Amino acid sequence: MSDLPFQPLLFGGDINVYSVARAFHEAYGVRSVAFGKYPSFPCHGSAILDYRVCPDNEDEAAFRRNVQAAAEEFSGKKVILLGCGDSYVQLAAHCRDSLPENVIAPYIGGALLDTLINKEKFYQLCDQHGIDHPATFIYDKSMGHRFTLPWGPPYIAKPADSVAYWACGDHSLAKVYICQSWEELLASLDHVYAAGYSDHMVLQEFIPGDDSYMRVLTSYSDRNARVTTMCLGHVLLEEHSPHGIGNHAVILTECVGELELKIKDLLESLHFVGFSNFDIKYDRRDGKYKAFEINCRQGRSNYYVTGAGHNIARMVVEDRVEGKDLPFQMTKNRSLWRMVPKSVAFKFTPKQYHEEMRALMKAGADSHSLVYARDASLKRRLRVCKNHLGNIKRFDQYNKVPTEE
């Protein structure tokens, strides 16, 4: 056991968990404890994680039991609890005030969280704070096929409540439906409700432009609800496979002060605490950045922030363990992050970014979440190579080589 006054406790088993654990390991040399549902890559077998399998991990009783066990195991330390998926964040927020005394859960209360993760209510808040978003229609199951939209195809359809949506357990559900016709939209809605989902669906106008029009903004708000760090990522490439659609694959950091300050105002007016993550798209038709949603946690691509020089583990520790008052900062330096091999990054991103990508790689200002020299056993390196090969195959299958506009 380390001499540090804290112990990271993570929930989940995906790249989000691994990236957070890596940030803690880089900054403090500590192994994070993580509870996940399956013994799966990239967390299972990692040297930087004490990964524990709990099949009913998303059940509240199991969640409380695991937190209690960790609190007792590390009774002389502050246990920093971080959820790395929406269901875990919702559990942490609702249980926040009844967890063991030595557990730090840097989250807002459950009521506010439930408001923010509901996309319908989130767009209402955006309107109040002057944050642009796509033209939106809220669909209720009772409408059936008896409704019209003031815009044409392609149509975007996604759940208002993503936690309830995935709780249906139907693996045929898509993260987002991009419908090229009215008939396809109706069929998608019918499929969603047949799967057991009962809340609203959010229907939106499609904003033109390839992956490189996307942005991701990660912020950290301290214990006093002051935003201390904002890091904007210019997404150059996303996944397009059915279950991975929208997952970031290549990000270049940038700074758009006006956009970031608007979101800072929103977060501070809500007295938000902890990590937040916004999906945004630039609309070339009117020159506006339009928000899609907020995640009340660090995103799965959070290592782009650590890779840019703002270690996310330090943010939490300095705020919640050391009690420091941190100055506000917006990331200004350029850095490159990716979850795919270099060959995929160059093949599927617009050529206009390649010169800078090469320069950043040459300067050592690039990172890959899984490529970590301090977690590089032979078995681990072989597994990372397998991941690279899988990405090459998947991107060749689902992504198109961009054409210059």
HELIX and SHEET records of a PDB file:
HELIX    1   1 ILE A   15  TYR A   28  1                                  14    
HELIX    2   2 GLU A   60  GLU A   73  1                                  14    
HELIX    3   3 ASP A   86  CYS A   95  1                                  10    
HELIX    4   4 ARG A   96  SER A   98  5                                   3    
HELIX    5   5 GLY A  110  ILE A  117  1                                   8    
HELIX    6   6 LYS A  119  GLN A  128  1                                  10    
HELIX    7   7 LYS A  141  MET A  143  5                                   3    
HELIX    8   8 SER A  162  TRP A  166  1                                   5    
HELIX    9   9 TRP A  182  ALA A  194  1                                  13    
HELIX   10  10 ASP A  211  TYR A  213  5                                   3    
HELIX   11  11 GLY A  257  SER A  269  1                                  13    
HELIX   12  12 TYR A  303  GLY A  307  1                                   5    
HELIX   13  13 ILE A  312  VAL A  316  1                                   5    
HELIX   14  14 VAL A  317  VAL A  321  3                                   5    
HELIX   15  15 LYS A  342  PHE A  348  1                                   7    
HELIX   16  16 LYS A  351  TYR A  353  5                                   3    
HELIX   17  17 HIS A  354  LYS A  362  1                                   9    
HELIX   18  18 LEU A  378  TYR A  398  1                                  21    
SHEET    1   A 5 LEU A  49  VAL A  53  0                                        
SHEET    2   A 5 SER A  32  GLY A  36  1                                        
SHEET    3   A 5 PHE A   6  PHE A  11  1                                        
SHEET    4   A 5 LYS A  78  GLY A  83  1                                        
SHEET    5   A 5 VAL A 103  ILE A 104  1                                        
SHEET    1   B 4 THR A 136  TYR A 139  0                                        
SHEET    2   B 4 MET A 201  GLU A 205 -1                                        
SHEET    3   B 4 TYR A 155  PRO A 159 -1                                        
SHEET    4   B 4 TYR A 177  CYS A 179 -1                                        
SHEET    1   C 7 LYS A 288  ASN A 295  0                                        
SHEET    2   C 7 GLY A 274  ASP A 283 -1                                        
SHEET    3   C 7 MET A 214  SER A 221 -1                                        
SHEET    4   C 7 VAL A 227  GLU A 238 -1                                        
SHEET    5   C 7 HIS A 248  GLU A 254 -1                                        
SHEET    6   C 7 LEU A 336  ARG A 338 -1                                        
SHEET    7   C 7 ASP A 366  HIS A 368  1                                        
SHEET    1   D 5 LYS A 288  ASN A 295  0                                        
SHEET    2   D 5 GLY A 274  ASP A 283 -1                                        
SHEET    3   D 5 MET A 214  SER A 221 -1                                        
SHEET    4   D 5 VAL A 227  GLU A 238 -1                                        
SHEET    5   D 5 GLN A 329  MET A 330  1                                        
END                                                                             
